Amino acid sequence: MIKPDKYTNLELSVVNISAQVIKILKENEIVKYDEVLSMLVKSYGENVKLVYPLSVNFLFILGKLNYHNKLDAFELIT
């Protein structure tokens, strides 16, 4: 998924969607899971729903996201 090949849609790659999640979280401190997803769907279409969980997991592995259970929201770790 991360390493592109000739069939990869770069707009819907894990790296690009992760970058867009970071951009959204830089603009707003804490954003709900569904709100981030709806912003991405508006920009990239319904296919982003398949890549979004992978992108969020990628950011967690890198230590860039905090998840707040009570709010069901993300916060960017700087």
C-alpha positions as CSV (number, residue, x, y, z in Angstrom):
1,M,0.0,0.0,0.0
2,I,2.7,2.5,0.8
3,K,5.1,1.6,-2.0
4,P,3.5,2.7,-5.3
5,D,3.3,0.7,-8.5
6,K,2.1,1.7,-11.9
7,Y,-1.6,1.0,-10.9
8,T,-1.5,3.1,-7.7
9,N,-3.8,6.1,-7.6
10,L,-1.5,8.6,-5.8
11,E,-4.4,10.8,-4.7
12,L,-5.8,7.8,-2.7
13,S,-2.5,6.5,-1.4
14,V,-1.9,6.0,2.3
15,V,0.8,8.7,2.4
16,N,-1.4,11.3,0.7
17,I,-4.5,10.7,2.8
18,S,-2.3,10.7,5.9
19,A,-0.9,14.1,4.9
20,Q,-4.4,15.4,4.4
21,V,-5.5,14.1,7.9
22,I,-2.5,16.0,9.3
23,K,-3.5,19.1,7.4
24,I,-7.0,18.9,8.8
25,L,-5.8,18.5,12.3
26,K,-3.4,21.4,12.0
27,E,-6.3,23.7,11.1
28,N,-8.5,22.3,14.0
29,E,-7.0,21.1,17.2
30,I,-9.4,18.2,17.9
31,V,-11.7,16.8,15.2
32,K,-14.1,13.9,15.4
33,Y,-13.4,10.7,13.5
34,D,-16.5,11.1,11.3
35,E,-15.8,14.8,10.6
36,V,-12.3,14.0,9.3
37,L,-13.8,11.3,7.1
38,S,-16.5,13.5,5.7
39,M,-14.0,16.2,4.9
40,L,-11.9,13.7,3.0
41,V,-15.0,12.2,1.2
42,K,-15.9,15.7,0.0
43,S,-12.4,16.1,-1.5
44,Y,-11.6,12.7,-2.8
45,G,-14.9,10.8,-3.1
46,E,-16.3,7.6,-1.6
47,N,-13.2,5.5,-2.4
48,V,-11.3,7.3,0.4
49,K,-13.3,5.3,2.9
50,L,-11.2,2.3,2.1
51,V,-7.9,4.1,2.7
52,Y,-8.9,6.2,5.7
53,P,-8.5,3.5,8.4
54,L,-5.1,2.5,7.0
55,S,-3.9,6.1,7.0
56,V,-5.1,6.6,10.6
57,N,-3.2,3.5,11.6
58,F,-0.1,4.7,9.7
59,L,-0.2,8.0,11.7
60,F,-0.7,6.1,15.0
61,I,2.4,4.0,14.2
62,L,4.4,7.1,13.5
63,G,3.2,8.6,16.9
64,K,1.4,11.6,15.3
65,L,-2.1,11.0,16.5
66,N,-3.9,11.0,19.9
67,Y,-7.3,9.4,20.1
68,H,-9.8,10.6,22.7
69,N,-12.3,7.8,23.5
70,K,-14.9,10.0,25.1
71,L,-15.0,12.4,22.2
72,D,-14.3,9.9,19.4
73,A,-11.9,12.4,18.1
74,F,-8.3,12.8,17.0
75,E,-5.6,15.3,18.2
76,L,-2.3,15.9,16.4
77,I,0.8,15.3,18.4
78,T,3.5,17.9,17.6
